[in-house]
């Protein structure tokens, strides 16, 4: 049975401006890190050992967390901590707590090494379930995994291992969403699904973090640096507890080749901010608005270097399947601006019916791989109301490459075969104005579309400036 998910209307949900803007239009502040106002609890005093290959240090960290009160800090001196046991039902090595910070002496000096659960269940290195007011900082999460990496994005790595999530920040059915949690100056590696998973929570900040070396890049949600999830089919107007909003990912690094996506936003998540990050050699869309109704998110000030297979920024997505929801259109009003996007198959792609995307004041260029074939600075397929303005798009010189490309969207059969593919259509009411499009094999190519605005733009050094070859009506 095909699940049809209605996209949330930002006006109905109360939000009309992208990024950190409240429903009334006022600026929503980034929460400050939770300060330590109480005692410092050293995990060594609760039985942890800083040498590698100890029997287990997770239990000692759990004891320190249990002894802490609101305002206290659990402290890890430099060393290696072996996480061999799990808490509660066995799905995480330890649970975080309201008002309790977890701080290491230094990011590179504190290594939390996750070992697999003996019963073969998913294990997260740490979990915040409905946690309010906590700062997690200055440590590395890694694992005991010693298998072989795979860069195959079409098949799950049979040799995968490590924790499911490095840090899992989520809603609690008893206490509601997590909120005001700061994750800063951490390194997360050797995980299977996501380095940091933010789910149905708000005001979570990931800052100055490093993500690398996922052990699986296949389907089903593997190999993401940071993932921000709301609830499929549920908007802010329908369920506050299903909302994912006002989360921030900033000043962090996402380093391939063992990452499928850097930052991924999905499931009607809205008003999140991705800014000033570096993405280097990520396999698929480095920043992915994943085609599940996510809306009014802001992507700004990022540097994307050489996305290997797809684009620097993707709006809308194909794929998915029964049980995990088919992908399709992103929601309305996502704003992608003032980024530097280099050396990708496309800089920004809008497709599958994603409406009202603003692509503004970006530098989009191919330099080291300027001869890449069929590369596009901006590619719009079925993206009604897309605005492309103020961008500098240059040096797409390979065969079939264009600065801006507007074409029909074939959509996707869900399931296949089908007579009416989901997301199929042509560009409508797309505006391409005020851009500087220079030194490309081709400037602007249009093969399909309705009610398009293609002038004025500054064009020079292209073999062809504008080619509008739509069939006559």
Order of alpha helices (4+ residues) and beta strands (2+ residues): alpha-beta-alpha-beta-beta-beta-beta-beta-beta-beta-beta-beta-beta-beta-beta-beta-beta-beta-beta-beta-beta-beta-beta-beta-beta-beta-beta-beta-beta-beta-beta-beta-beta-beta-beta-beta-beta-beta-beta-beta
